[in-house]
Amino acid sequence: MEIIEATIHRLVKAVHTHGERSVTLQMRNANLPIDETLGVVSRDLLALYGRTSDSSGTFGNNPTLHLFPVRFNDYLRGELTIAGLTQATVDLIANQIASVRLANGGYALFLRYSCAIANRRTSFC
């Protein structure tokens, strides 16, 4: 796996709170340094995710309801930077957890990487 760019942001929300101002975002202003530590953590997280999740899902086709695919396509076309994509995505997450009383915060790690599959390079593994 070759990491191309990465960043991480924090969403802070106390349990049993909800509403418009219940989530605070702590946005990282720069990409993470691409080093061995990031590589190890990324590989371990992707392996864990691959073992524990059902990754067969869809984003939805309605661009009004499903904004992530719209923003992701903007990023792929070069109309958004990774900072713009991740800001839009964290905003979507924050809006969702703000309405859920028992939801709490956490970290959102964004990785753009490529890997070799059957002697080909691909952006998604």
Backbone as XML, in Angstrom:
<?xml version="1.0"?>
<chain id="A" units="angstrom">
  <residue number="1" name="MET">
    <atom name="N" x="0.846" y="-1.172" z="0.000"/>
    <atom name="CA" x="0.000" y="0.000" z="0.000"/>
    <atom name="C" x="0.891" y="1.234" z="0.000"/>
  </residue>
  <residue number="2" name="GLU">
    <atom name="N" x="0.612" y="2.139" z="-0.916"/>
    <atom name="CA" x="1.320" y="3.407" z="-0.978"/>
    <atom name="C" x="0.337" y="4.523" z="-0.604"/>
  </residue>
  <residue number="3" name="ILE">
    <atom name="N" x="0.596" y="5.201" z="0.510"/>
    <atom name="CA" x="-0.267" y="6.295" z="0.939"/>
    <atom name="C" x="0.088" y="7.529" z="0.124"/>
  </residue>
  <residue number="4" name="ILE">
    <atom name="N" x="-0.916" y="8.141" z="-0.464"/>
    <atom name="CA" x="-0.725" y="9.327" z="-1.292"/>
    <atom name="C" x="-0.958" y="10.582" z="-0.464"/>
  </residue>
  <residue number="5" name="GLU">
    <atom name="N" x="-2.035" y="10.596" z="0.295"/>
    <atom name="CA" x="-2.308" y="11.698" z="1.216"/>
    <atom name="C" x="-3.220" y="11.197" z="2.321"/>
  </residue>
  <residue number="6" name="ALA">
    <atom name="N" x="-3.127" y="11.842" z="3.482"/>
    <atom name="CA" x="-3.918" y="11.423" z="4.632"/>
    <atom name="C" x="-4.112" y="12.604" z="5.572"/>
  </residue>
  <residue number="7" name="THR">
    <atom name="N" x="-5.237" y="12.581" z="6.262"/>
    <atom name="CA" x="-5.497" y="13.580" z="7.298"/>
    <atom name="C" x="-6.438" y="12.966" z="8.322"/>
  </residue>
  <residue number="8" name="ILE">
    <atom name="N" x="-6.522" y="13.603" z="9.470"/>
    <atom name="CA" x="-7.397" y="13.129" z="10.536"/>
    <atom name="C" x="-8.045" y="14.342" z="11.194"/>
  </residue>
  <residue number="9" name="HIS">
    <atom name="N" x="-9.306" y="14.192" z="11.558"/>
    <atom name="CA" x="-10.044" y="15.256" z="12.230"/>
    <atom name="C" x="-10.745" y="14.655" z="13.438"/>
  </residue>
  <residue number="10" name="ARG">
    <atom name="N" x="-11.053" y="15.495" z="14.416"/>
    <atom name="CA" x="-11.709" y="15.036" z="15.636"/>
    <atom name="C" x="-13.092" y="15.670" z="15.750"/>
  </residue>
  <residue number="11" name="LEU">
    <atom name="N" x="-14.051" y="14.850" z="16.145"/>
    <atom name="CA" x="-15.402" y="15.309" z="16.449"/>
    <atom name="C" x="-15.602" y="15.130" z="17.952"/>
  </residue>
  <residue number="12" name="VAL">
    <atom name="N" x="-15.913" y="16.199" z="18.652"/>
    <atom name="CA" x="-16.083" y="16.163" z="20.101"/>
    <atom name="C" x="-17.566" y="16.336" z="20.408"/>
  </residue>
  <residue number="13" name="LYS">
    <atom name="N" x="-18.126" y="15.348" z="21.122"/>
    <atom name="CA" x="-19.528" y="15.425" z="21.522"/>
    <atom name="C" x="-19.707" y="14.619" z="22.796"/>
  </residue>
  <residue number="14" name="ALA">
    <atom name="N" x="-20.263" y="15.241" z="23.801"/>
    <atom name="CA" x="-20.548" y="14.536" z="25.042"/>
    <atom name="C" x="-21.814" y="13.695" z="24.870"/>
  </residue>
  <residue number="15" name="VAL">
    <atom name="N" x="-21.808" y="12.515" z="25.487"/>
    <atom name="CA" x="-22.988" y="11.655" z="25.461"/>
    <atom name="C" x="-24.137" y="12.393" z="26.152"/>
  </residue>
  <residue number="16" name="HIS">
    <atom name="N" x="-25.328" y="12.126" z="25.744"/>
    <atom name="CA" x="-26.562" y="12.716" z="26.283"/>
    <atom name="C" x="-26.728" y="14.182" z="25.907"/>
  </residue>
  <residue number="17" name="THR">
    <atom name="N" x="-26.012" y="14.617" z="24.900"/>
    <atom name="CA" x="-26.244" y="15.958" z="24.365"/>
    <atom name="C" x="-26.752" y="15.795" z="22.946"/>
  </residue>
  <residue number="18" name="HIS">
    <atom name="N" x="-27.434" y="16.796" z="22.475"/>
    <atom name="CA" x="-27.876" y="16.775" z="21.081"/>
    <atom name="C" x="-28.228" y="18.201" z="20.688"/>
  </residue>
  <residue number="19" name="GLY">
    <atom name="N" x="-28.355" y="18.389" z="19.410"/>
    <atom name="CA" x="-28.723" y="19.696" z="18.907"/>
    <atom name="C" x="-27.601" y="20.355" z="18.131"/>
  </residue>
  <residue number="20" name="GLU">
    <atom name="N" x="-27.919" y="21.526" z="17.651"/>
    <atom name="CA" x="-27.062" y="22.235" z="16.707"/>
    <atom name="C" x="-25.638" y="22.470" z="17.213"/>
  </residue>
  <residue number="21" name="ARG">
    <atom name="N" x="-25.448" y="22.806" z="18.456"/>
    <atom name="CA" x="-24.114" y="23.137" z="18.973"/>
    <atom name="C" x="-23.507" y="22.020" z="19.829"/>
  </residue>
  <residue number="22" name="SER">
    <atom name="N" x="-24.015" y="20.814" z="19.683"/>
    <atom name="CA" x="-23.526" y="19.719" z="20.527"/>
    <atom name="C" x="-22.232" y="19.080" z="20.017"/>
  </residue>
  <residue number="23" name="VAL">
    <atom name="N" x="-21.864" y="19.345" z="18.781"/>
    <atom name="CA" x="-20.656" y="18.755" z="18.200"/>
    <atom name="C" x="-19.660" y="19.868" z="17.888"/>
  </residue>
  <residue number="24" name="THR">
    <atom name="N" x="-18.429" y="19.661" z="18.352"/>
    <atom name="CA" x="-17.344" y="20.588" z="18.049"/>
    <atom name="C" x="-16.349" y="19.853" z="17.156"/>
  </residue>
  <residue number="25" name="LEU">
    <atom name="N" x="-15.936" y="20.514" z="16.088"/>
    <atom name="CA" x="-14.966" y="19.918" z="15.170"/>
    <atom name="C" x="-13.578" y="20.473" z="15.442"/>
  </residue>
  <residue number="26" name="GLN">
    <atom name="N" x="-12.613" y="19.587" z="15.483"/>
    <atom name="CA" x="-11.212" y="19.989" z="15.566"/>
    <atom name="C" x="-10.554" y="19.499" z="14.280"/>
  </residue>
  <residue number="27" name="MET">
    <atom name="N" x="-10.423" y="20.420" z="13.332"/>
    <atom name="CA" x="-9.930" y="20.089" z="12.005"/>
    <atom name="C" x="-8.412" y="20.244" z="11.941"/>
  </residue>
  <residue number="28" name="ARG">
    <atom name="N" x="-7.761" y="19.274" z="11.379"/>
    <atom name="CA" x="-6.319" y="19.357" z="11.153"/>
    <atom name="C" x="-6.095" y="20.255" z="9.935"/>
  </residue>
  <residue number="29" name="ASN">
    <atom name="N" x="-5.162" y="21.181" z="10.035"/>
    <atom name="CA" x="-4.939" y="22.148" z="8.959"/>
    <atom name="C" x="-4.014" y="21.651" z="7.861"/>
  </residue>
  <residue number="30" name="ALA">
    <atom name="N" x="-3.299" y="20.568" z="8.110"/>
    <atom name="CA" x="-2.347" y="20.056" z="7.123"/>
    <atom name="C" x="-2.492" y="18.539" z="7.029"/>
  </residue>
  <residue number="31" name="ASN">
    <atom name="N" x="-2.008" y="17.985" z="5.935"/>
    <atom name="CA" x="-2.001" y="16.531" z="5.802"/>
    <atom name="C" x="-1.069" y="15.916" z="6.823"/>
  </residue>
  <residue number="32" name="LEU">
    <atom name="N" x="-1.327" y="14.660" z="7.152"/>
    <atom name="CA" x="-0.435" y="13.920" z="8.040"/>
    <atom name="C" x="0.884" y="13.642" z="7.322"/>
  </residue>
  <residue number="33" name="PRO">
    <atom name="N" x="1.978" y="13.588" z="8.063"/>
    <atom name="CA" x="3.225" y="13.191" z="7.415"/>
    <atom name="C" x="3.136" y="11.718" z="7.001"/>
  </residue>
  <residue number="34" name="ILE">
    <atom name="N" x="3.567" y="11.430" z="5.805"/>
    <atom name="CA" x="3.538" y="10.051" z="5.314"/>
    <atom name="C" x="4.843" y="9.400" z="5.747"/>
  </residue>
  <residue number="35" name="ASP">
    <atom name="N" x="4.729" y="8.565" z="6.762"/>
    <atom name="CA" x="5.906" y="7.906" z="7.318"/>
    <atom name="C" x="5.559" y="6.465" z="7.692"/>
  </residue>
  <residue number="36" name="GLU">
    <atom name="N" x="6.507" y="5.782" z="8.280"/>
    <atom name="CA" x="6.318" y="4.371" z="8.607"/>
    <atom name="C" x="5.184" y="4.172" z="9.620"/>
  </residue>
  <residue number="37" name="THR">
    <atom name="N" x="5.077" y="5.063" z="10.599"/>
    <atom name="CA" x="4.021" y="4.948" z="11.609"/>
    <atom name="C" x="2.649" y="5.022" z="10.963"/>
  </residue>
  <residue number="38" name="LEU">
    <atom name="N" x="2.446" y="5.991" z="10.076"/>
    <atom name="CA" x="1.166" y="6.104" z="9.376"/>
    <atom name="C" x="0.909" y="4.861" z="8.543"/>
  </residue>
  <residue number="39" name="GLY">
    <atom name="N" x="1.926" y="4.336" z="7.896"/>
    <atom name="CA" x="1.767" y="3.128" z="7.092"/>
    <atom name="C" x="1.329" y="1.935" z="7.920"/>
  </residue>
  <residue number="40" name="VAL">
    <atom name="N" x="1.948" y="1.739" z="9.073"/>
    <atom name="CA" x="1.599" y="0.608" z="9.941"/>
    <atom name="C" x="0.179" y="0.762" z="10.475"/>
  </residue>
  <residue number="41" name="VAL">
    <atom name="N" x="-0.143" y="1.947" z="10.982"/>
    <atom name="CA" x="-1.484" y="2.188" z="11.516"/>
    <atom name="C" x="-2.529" y="2.001" z="10.422"/>
  </residue>
  <residue number="42" name="SER">
    <atom name="N" x="-2.278" y="2.519" z="9.248"/>
    <atom name="CA" x="-3.232" y="2.421" z="8.142"/>
    <atom name="C" x="-3.449" y="0.973" z="7.729"/>
  </residue>
  <residue number="43" name="ARG">
    <atom name="N" x="-2.372" y="0.224" z="7.571"/>
    <atom name="CA" x="-2.508" y="-1.194" z="7.195"/>
    <atom name="C" x="-3.280" y="-1.966" z="8.260"/>
  </residue>
  <residue number="44" name="ASP">
    <atom name="N" x="-2.971" y="-1.703" z="9.535"/>
    <atom name="CA" x="-3.665" y="-2.407" z="10.619"/>
    <atom name="C" x="-5.150" y="-2.055" z="10.655"/>
  </residue>
  <residue number="45" name="LEU">
    <atom name="N" x="-5.478" y="-0.775" z="10.490"/>
    <atom name="CA" x="-6.887" y="-0.360" z="10.487"/>
    <atom name="C" x="-7.644" y="-0.956" z="9.306"/>
  </residue>
  <residue number="46" name="LEU">
    <atom name="N" x="-7.039" y="-0.940" z="8.131"/>
    <atom name="CA" x="-7.701" y="-1.510" z="6.956"/>
    <atom name="C" x="-7.902" y="-3.016" z="7.101"/>
  </residue>
  <residue number="47" name="ALA">
    <atom name="N" x="-6.925" y="-3.699" z="7.692"/>
    <atom name="CA" x="-7.063" y="-5.136" z="7.923"/>
    <atom name="C" x="-8.176" y="-5.403" z="8.939"/>
  </residue>
  <residue number="48" name="LEU">
    <atom name="N" x="-8.227" y="-4.627" z="10.001"/>
    <atom name="CA" x="-9.275" y="-4.775" z="11.006"/>
    <atom name="C" x="-10.646" y="-4.496" z="10.401"/>
  </residue>
  <residue number="49" name="TYR">
    <atom name="N" x="-10.746" y="-3.426" z="9.645"/>
    <atom name="CA" x="-12.013" y="-3.078" z="8.996"/>
    <atom name="C" x="-12.452" y="-4.190" z="8.050"/>
  </residue>
  <residue number="50" name="GLY">
    <atom name="N" x="-11.514" y="-4.741" z="7.310"/>
    <atom name="CA" x="-11.832" y="-5.806" z="6.368"/>
    <atom name="C" x="-12.336" y="-7.069" z="7.045"/>
  </residue>
  <residue number="51" name="ARG">
    <atom name="N" x="-11.868" y="-7.329" z="8.262"/>
    <atom name="CA" x="-12.301" y="-8.520" z="8.997"/>
    <atom name="C" x="-13.633" y="-8.321" z="9.705"/>
  </residue>
  <residue number="52" name="THR">
    <atom name="N" x="-13.959" y="-7.089" z="10.089"/>
    <atom name="CA" x="-15.099" y="-6.875" z="10.979"/>
    <atom name="C" x="-16.293" y="-6.187" z="10.341"/>
  </residue>
  <residue number="53" name="SER">
    <atom name="N" x="-16.198" y="-5.780" z="9.109"/>
    <atom name="CA" x="-17.330" y="-5.043" z="8.541"/>
    <atom name="C" x="-17.841" y="-5.689" z="7.270"/>
  </residue>
  <residue number="54" name="ASP">
    <atom name="N" x="-19.089" y="-5.426" z="7.016"/>
    <atom name="CA" x="-19.689" y="-5.818" z="5.760"/>
    <atom name="C" x="-19.501" y="-4.630" z="4.831"/>
  </residue>
  <residue number="55" name="SER">
    <atom name="N" x="-18.596" y="-4.738" z="3.903"/>
    <atom name="CA" x="-18.266" y="-3.597" z="3.056"/>
    <atom name="C" x="-19.104" y="-3.553" z="1.782"/>
  </residue>
  <residue number="56" name="SER">
    <atom name="N" x="-20.189" y="-4.287" z="1.757"/>
    <atom name="CA" x="-21.047" y="-4.227" z="0.581"/>
    <atom name="C" x="-22.207" y="-3.280" z="0.881"/>
  </residue>
  <residue number="57" name="GLY">
    <atom name="N" x="-22.101" y="-2.101" z="0.352"/>
    <atom name="CA" x="-23.135" y="-1.104" z="0.584"/>
    <atom name="C" x="-23.193" y="-0.152" z="-0.582"/>
  </residue>
  <residue number="58" name="THR">
    <atom name="N" x="-24.110" y="0.771" z="-0.509"/>
    <atom name="CA" x="-24.231" y="1.769" z="-1.551"/>
    <atom name="C" x="-24.281" y="3.147" z="-0.916"/>
  </residue>
  <residue number="59" name="PHE">
    <atom name="N" x="-23.988" y="4.153" z="-1.703"/>
    <atom name="CA" x="-24.054" y="5.524" z="-1.239"/>
    <atom name="C" x="-25.433" y="6.130" z="-1.478"/>
  </residue>
  <residue number="60" name="GLY">
    <atom name="N" x="-26.208" y="5.558" z="-2.331"/>
    <atom name="CA" x="-27.502" y="6.131" z="-2.685"/>
    <atom name="C" x="-27.381" y="6.963" z="-3.943"/>
  </residue>
  <residue number="61" name="ASN">
    <atom name="N" x="-28.476" y="7.095" z="-4.641"/>
    <atom name="CA" x="-28.468" y="7.783" z="-5.931"/>
    <atom name="C" x="-29.010" y="9.203" z="-5.896"/>
  </residue>
  <residue number="62" name="ASN">
    <atom name="N" x="-29.698" y="9.574" z="-4.839"/>
    <atom name="CA" x="-30.293" y="10.898" z="-4.767"/>
    <atom name="C" x="-29.261" y="11.897" z="-4.243"/>
  </residue>
  <residue number="63" name="PRO">
    <atom name="N" x="-28.772" y="12.815" z="-5.088"/>
    <atom name="CA" x="-27.726" y="13.743" z="-4.659"/>
    <atom name="C" x="-28.178" y="14.733" z="-3.593"/>
  </residue>
  <residue number="64" name="THR">
    <atom name="N" x="-29.468" y="14.908" z="-3.432"/>
    <atom name="CA" x="-29.972" y="15.785" z="-2.379"/>
    <atom name="C" x="-29.862" y="15.111" z="-1.015"/>
  </residue>
  <residue number="65" name="LEU">
    <atom name="N" x="-30.136" y="13.819" z="-0.967"/>
    <atom name="CA" x="-30.084" y="13.067" z="0.292"/>
    <atom name="C" x="-28.706" y="12.497" z="0.580"/>
  </residue>
  <residue number="66" name="HIS">
    <atom name="N" x="-27.980" y="12.136" z="-0.445"/>
    <atom name="CA" x="-26.695" y="11.450" z="-0.298"/>
    <atom name="C" x="-25.588" y="12.361" z="-0.835"/>
  </residue>
  <residue number="67" name="LEU">
    <atom name="N" x="-25.102" y="13.238" z="0.026"/>
    <atom name="CA" x="-24.136" y="14.251" z="-0.410"/>
    <atom name="C" x="-22.709" y="13.732" z="-0.516"/>
  </residue>
  <residue number="68" name="PHE">
    <atom name="N" x="-22.356" y="12.687" z="0.237"/>
    <atom name="CA" x="-20.970" y="12.217" z="0.189"/>
    <atom name="C" x="-20.525" y="11.841" z="-1.222"/>
  </residue>
  <residue number="69" name="PRO">
    <atom name="N" x="-21.299" y="11.049" z="-1.979"/>
    <atom name="CA" x="-20.830" y="10.692" z="-3.323"/>
    <atom name="C" x="-20.658" y="11.906" z="-4.230"/>
  </residue>
  <residue number="70" name="VAL">
    <atom name="N" x="-21.471" y="12.925" z="-4.018"/>
    <atom name="CA" x="-21.341" y="14.149" z="-4.818"/>
    <atom name="C" x="-19.999" y="14.810" z="-4.516"/>
  </residue>
  <residue number="71" name="ARG">
    <atom name="N" x="-19.690" y="14.970" z="-3.226"/>
    <atom name="CA" x="-18.422" y="15.589" z="-2.833"/>
    <atom name="C" x="-17.234" y="14.721" z="-3.256"/>
  </residue>
  <residue number="72" name="PHE">
    <atom name="N" x="-17.377" y="13.400" z="-3.143"/>
    <atom name="CA" x="-16.287" y="12.508" z="-3.524"/>
    <atom name="C" x="-16.001" y="12.613" z="-5.019"/>
  </residue>
  <residue number="73" name="ASN">
    <atom name="N" x="-17.046" y="12.679" z="-5.818"/>
    <atom name="CA" x="-16.853" y="12.856" z="-7.266"/>
    <atom name="C" x="-16.205" y="14.200" z="-7.576"/>
  </residue>
  <residue number="74" name="ASP">
    <atom name="N" x="-16.586" y="15.250" z="-6.836"/>
    <atom name="CA" x="-15.923" y="16.552" z="-6.995"/>
    <atom name="C" x="-14.420" y="16.423" z="-6.714"/>
  </residue>
  <residue number="75" name="TYR">
    <atom name="N" x="-14.084" y="15.673" z="-5.678"/>
    <atom name="CA" x="-12.670" y="15.442" z="-5.333"/>
    <atom name="C" x="-11.961" y="14.679" z="-6.453"/>
  </residue>
  <residue number="76" name="LEU">
    <atom name="N" x="-12.573" y="13.627" z="-6.948"/>
    <atom name="CA" x="-11.957" y="12.825" z="-8.012"/>
    <atom name="C" x="-11.746" y="13.633" z="-9.289"/>
  </residue>
  <residue number="77" name="ARG">
    <atom name="N" x="-12.630" y="14.597" z="-9.547"/>
    <atom name="CA" x="-12.494" y="15.460" z="-10.720"/>
    <atom name="C" x="-11.517" y="16.611" z="-10.485"/>
  </residue>
  <residue number="78" name="GLY">
    <atom name="N" x="-10.986" y="16.731" z="-9.269"/>
    <atom name="CA" x="-10.050" y="17.804" z="-8.952"/>
    <atom name="C" x="-10.713" y="19.112" z="-8.576"/>
  </residue>
  <residue number="79" name="GLU">
    <atom name="N" x="-12.024" y="19.087" z="-8.354"/>
    <atom name="CA" x="-12.748" y="20.296" z="-7.983"/>
    <atom name="C" x="-12.687" y="20.572" z="-6.483"/>
  </residue>
  <residue number="80" name="LEU">
    <atom name="N" x="-12.300" y="19.581" z="-5.702"/>
    <atom name="CA" x="-12.103" y="19.716" z="-4.257"/>
    <atom name="C" x="-10.743" y="19.153" z="-3.892"/>
  </residue>
  <residue number="81" name="THR">
    <atom name="N" x="-10.075" y="19.779" z="-2.959"/>
    <atom name="CA" x="-8.847" y="19.219" z="-2.392"/>
    <atom name="C" x="-9.240" y="18.196" z="-1.337"/>
  </residue>
  <residue number="82" name="ILE">
    <atom name="N" x="-8.247" y="17.478" z="-0.812"/>
    <atom name="CA" x="-8.563" y="16.549" z="0.275"/>
    <atom name="C" x="-9.102" y="17.317" z="1.480"/>
  </residue>
  <residue number="83" name="ALA">
    <atom name="N" x="-8.598" y="18.538" z="1.703"/>
    <atom name="CA" x="-9.109" y="19.349" z="2.818"/>
    <atom name="C" x="-10.589" y="19.679" z="2.616"/>
  </residue>
  <residue number="84" name="GLY">
    <atom name="N" x="-10.979" y="20.036" z="1.409"/>
    <atom name="CA" x="-12.370" y="20.338" z="1.126"/>
    <atom name="C" x="-13.263" y="19.121" z="1.246"/>
  </residue>
  <residue number="85" name="LEU">
    <atom name="N" x="-12.780" y="17.976" z="0.739"/>
    <atom name="CA" x="-13.545" y="16.733" z="0.838"/>
    <atom name="C" x="-13.731" y="16.330" z="2.289"/>
  </residue>
  <residue number="86" name="THR">
    <atom name="N" x="-12.656" y="16.364" z="3.061"/>
    <atom name="CA" x="-12.759" y="15.908" z="4.447"/>
    <atom name="C" x="-13.590" y="16.874" z="5.285"/>
  </residue>
  <residue number="87" name="GLN">
    <atom name="N" x="-13.505" y="18.160" z="5.017"/>
    <atom name="CA" x="-14.343" y="19.131" z="5.739"/>
    <atom name="C" x="-15.817" y="18.852" z="5.456"/>
  </residue>
  <residue number="88" name="ALA">
    <atom name="N" x="-16.158" y="18.652" z="4.195"/>
    <atom name="CA" x="-17.543" y="18.359" z="3.831"/>
    <atom name="C" x="-18.016" y="17.057" z="4.475"/>
  </residue>
  <residue number="89" name="THR">
    <atom name="N" x="-17.147" y="16.054" z="4.511"/>
    <atom name="CA" x="-17.508" y="14.757" z="5.072"/>
    <atom name="C" x="-17.679" y="14.832" z="6.578"/>
  </residue>
  <residue number="90" name="VAL">
    <atom name="N" x="-16.759" y="15.503" z="7.262"/>
    <atom name="CA" x="-16.874" y="15.646" z="8.712"/>
    <atom name="C" x="-18.109" y="16.471" z="9.067"/>
  </residue>
  <residue number="91" name="ASP">
    <atom name="N" x="-18.439" y="17.457" z="8.269"/>
    <atom name="CA" x="-19.677" y="18.219" z="8.489"/>
    <atom name="C" x="-20.897" y="17.304" z="8.388"/>
  </residue>
  <residue number="92" name="LEU">
    <atom name="N" x="-20.908" y="16.406" z="7.401"/>
    <atom name="CA" x="-22.020" y="15.461" z="7.270"/>
    <atom name="C" x="-22.117" y="14.549" z="8.494"/>
  </residue>
  <residue number="93" name="ILE">
    <atom name="N" x="-20.979" y="14.050" z="8.955"/>
    <atom name="CA" x="-20.965" y="13.185" z="10.140"/>
    <atom name="C" x="-21.454" y="13.963" z="11.359"/>
  </residue>
  <residue number="94" name="ALA">
    <atom name="N" x="-20.948" y="15.180" z="11.539"/>
    <atom name="CA" x="-21.339" y="16.003" z="12.688"/>
    <atom name="C" x="-22.838" y="16.265" z="12.689"/>
  </residue>
  <residue number="95" name="ASN">
    <atom name="N" x="-23.407" y="16.558" z="11.534"/>
    <atom name="CA" x="-24.852" y="16.798" z="11.453"/>
    <atom name="C" x="-25.646" y="15.563" z="11.857"/>
  </residue>
  <residue number="96" name="GLN">
    <atom name="N" x="-25.149" y="14.397" z="11.492"/>
    <atom name="CA" x="-25.853" y="13.163" z="11.854"/>
    <atom name="C" x="-25.752" y="12.879" z="13.346"/>
  </residue>
  <residue number="97" name="ILE">
    <atom name="N" x="-24.561" y="12.975" z="13.919"/>
    <atom name="CA" x="-24.432" y="12.626" z="15.336"/>
    <atom name="C" x="-25.015" y="13.698" z="16.251"/>
  </residue>
  <residue number="98" name="ALA">
    <atom name="N" x="-25.165" y="14.918" z="15.759"/>
    <atom name="CA" x="-25.770" y="15.975" z="16.582"/>
    <atom name="C" x="-27.222" y="15.647" z="16.922"/>
  </residue>
  <residue number="99" name="SER">
    <atom name="N" x="-27.885" y="14.899" z="16.085"/>
    <atom name="CA" x="-29.289" y="14.591" z="16.323"/>
    <atom name="C" x="-29.498" y="13.325" z="17.157"/>
  </residue>
  <residue number="100" name="VAL">
    <atom name="N" x="-28.408" y="12.640" z="17.495"/>
    <atom name="CA" x="-28.516" y="11.384" z="18.238"/>
    <atom name="C" x="-27.992" y="11.599" z="19.655"/>
  </residue>
  <residue number="101" name="ARG">
    <atom name="N" x="-28.880" y="11.489" z="20.613"/>
    <atom name="CA" x="-28.550" y="11.795" z="22.008"/>
    <atom name="C" x="-27.401" y="10.943" z="22.556"/>
  </residue>
  <residue number="102" name="LEU">
    <atom name="N" x="-27.343" y="9.664" z="22.230"/>
    <atom name="CA" x="-26.315" y="8.787" z="22.793"/>
    <atom name="C" x="-25.036" y="8.719" z="21.963"/>
  </residue>
  <residue number="103" name="ALA">
    <atom name="N" x="-25.027" y="9.358" z="20.808"/>
    <atom name="CA" x="-23.808" y="9.359" z="19.989"/>
    <atom name="C" x="-22.756" y="10.220" z="20.679"/>
  </residue>
  <residue number="104" name="ASN">
    <atom name="N" x="-21.507" y="9.817" z="20.521"/>
    <atom name="CA" x="-20.430" y="10.657" z="21.029"/>
    <atom name="C" x="-19.425" y="10.885" z="19.911"/>
  </residue>
  <residue number="105" name="GLY">
    <atom name="N" x="-18.386" y="11.593" z="20.204"/>
    <atom name="CA" x="-17.430" y="11.968" z="19.179"/>
    <atom name="C" x="-16.442" y="10.871" z="18.858"/>
  </residue>
  <residue number="106" name="GLY">
    <atom name="N" x="-15.405" y="11.265" z="18.157"/>
    <atom name="CA" x="-14.368" y="10.331" z="17.768"/>
    <atom name="C" x="-13.474" y="10.978" z="16.730"/>
  </residue>
  <residue number="107" name="TYR">
    <atom name="N" x="-12.728" y="10.158" z="16.038"/>
    <atom name="CA" x="-11.801" y="10.637" z="15.025"/>
    <atom name="C" x="-12.225" y="10.124" z="13.659"/>
  </residue>
  <residue number="108" name="ALA">
    <atom name="N" x="-11.991" y="10.934" z="12.653"/>
    <atom name="CA" x="-12.239" y="10.530" z="11.270"/>
    <atom name="C" x="-10.898" y="10.574" z="10.541"/>
  </residue>
  <residue number="109" name="LEU">
    <atom name="N" x="-10.408" y="9.410" z="10.150"/>
    <atom name="CA" x="-9.144" y="9.289" z="9.428"/>
    <atom name="C" x="-9.462" y="9.115" z="7.953"/>
  </residue>
  <residue number="110" name="PHE">
    <atom name="N" x="-8.839" y="9.930" z="7.133"/>
    <atom name="CA" x="-9.035" y="9.865" z="5.688"/>
    <atom name="C" x="-7.712" y="9.498" z="5.042"/>
  </residue>
  <residue number="111" name="LEU">
    <atom name="N" x="-7.739" y="8.448" z="4.229"/>
    <atom name="CA" x="-6.554" y="7.969" z="3.525"/>
    <atom name="C" x="-6.835" y="7.917" z="2.034"/>
  </residue>
  <residue number="112" name="ARG">
    <atom name="N" x="-5.902" y="8.402" z="1.270"/>
    <atom name="CA" x="-5.910" y="8.136" z="-0.173"/>
    <atom name="C" x="-4.667" y="7.310" z="-0.416"/>
  </residue>
  <residue number="113" name="TYR">
    <atom name="N" x="-4.864" y="6.144" z="-0.972"/>
    <atom name="CA" x="-3.742" y="5.232" z="-1.163"/>
    <atom name="C" x="-3.932" y="4.428" z="-2.433"/>
  </residue>
  <residue number="114" name="SER">
    <atom name="N" x="-2.861" y="3.812" z="-2.861"/>
    <atom name="CA" x="-2.935" y="2.884" z="-3.979"/>
    <atom name="C" x="-2.236" y="1.604" z="-3.556"/>
  </residue>
  <residue number="115" name="CYS">
    <atom name="N" x="-2.579" y="0.541" z="-4.220"/>
    <atom name="CA" x="-1.929" y="-0.739" z="-3.921"/>
    <atom name="C" x="-1.894" y="-1.580" z="-5.187"/>
  </residue>
  <residue number="116" name="ALA">
    <atom name="N" x="-1.037" y="-2.549" z="-5.164"/>
    <atom name="CA" x="-0.892" y="-3.427" z="-6.322"/>
    <atom name="C" x="-1.824" y="-4.625" z="-6.166"/>
  </residue>
  <residue number="117" name="ILE">
    <atom name="N" x="-2.639" y="-4.868" z="-7.172"/>
    <atom name="CA" x="-3.498" y="-6.051" z="-7.220"/>
    <atom name="C" x="-3.253" y="-6.687" z="-8.571"/>
  </residue>
  <residue number="118" name="ALA">
    <atom name="N" x="-2.758" y="-7.899" z="-8.552"/>
    <atom name="CA" x="-2.501" y="-8.663" z="-9.791"/>
    <atom name="C" x="-1.682" y="-7.829" z="-10.771"/>
  </residue>
  <residue number="119" name="ASN">
    <atom name="N" x="-0.581" y="-7.260" z="-10.274"/>
    <atom name="CA" x="0.357" y="-6.469" z="-11.079"/>
    <atom name="C" x="-0.252" y="-5.190" z="-11.654"/>
  </residue>
  <residue number="120" name="ARG">
    <atom name="N" x="-1.300" y="-4.682" z="-11.050"/>
    <atom name="CA" x="-1.892" y="-3.409" z="-11.454"/>
    <atom name="C" x="-1.867" y="-2.463" z="-10.258"/>
  </residue>
  <residue number="121" name="ARG">
    <atom name="N" x="-1.838" y="-1.188" z="-10.527"/>
    <atom name="CA" x="-1.973" y="-0.184" z="-9.469"/>
    <atom name="C" x="-3.413" y="0.302" z="-9.480"/>
  </residue>
  <residue number="122" name="THR">
    <atom name="N" x="-3.979" y="0.461" z="-8.313"/>
    <atom name="CA" x="-5.354" y="0.931" z="-8.207"/>
    <atom name="C" x="-5.460" y="1.889" z="-7.032"/>
  </residue>
  <residue number="123" name="SER">
    <atom name="N" x="-6.401" y="2.807" z="-7.082"/>
    <atom name="CA" x="-6.604" y="3.763" z="-5.993"/>
    <atom name="C" x="-7.432" y="3.167" z="-4.867"/>
  </residue>
  <residue number="124" name="PHE">
    <atom name="N" x="-8.099" y="2.072" z="-5.121"/>
    <atom name="CA" x="-8.970" y="1.481" z="-4.124"/>
    <atom name="C" x="-8.638" y="0.009" z="-3.995"/>
  </residue>
  <residue number="125" name="CYS">
    <atom name="N" x="-8.488" y="-0.451" z="-2.776"/>
    <atom name="CA" x="-8.163" y="-1.852" z="-2.516"/>
    <atom name="C" x="-9.220" y="-2.475" z="-1.638"/>
  </residue>
</chain>
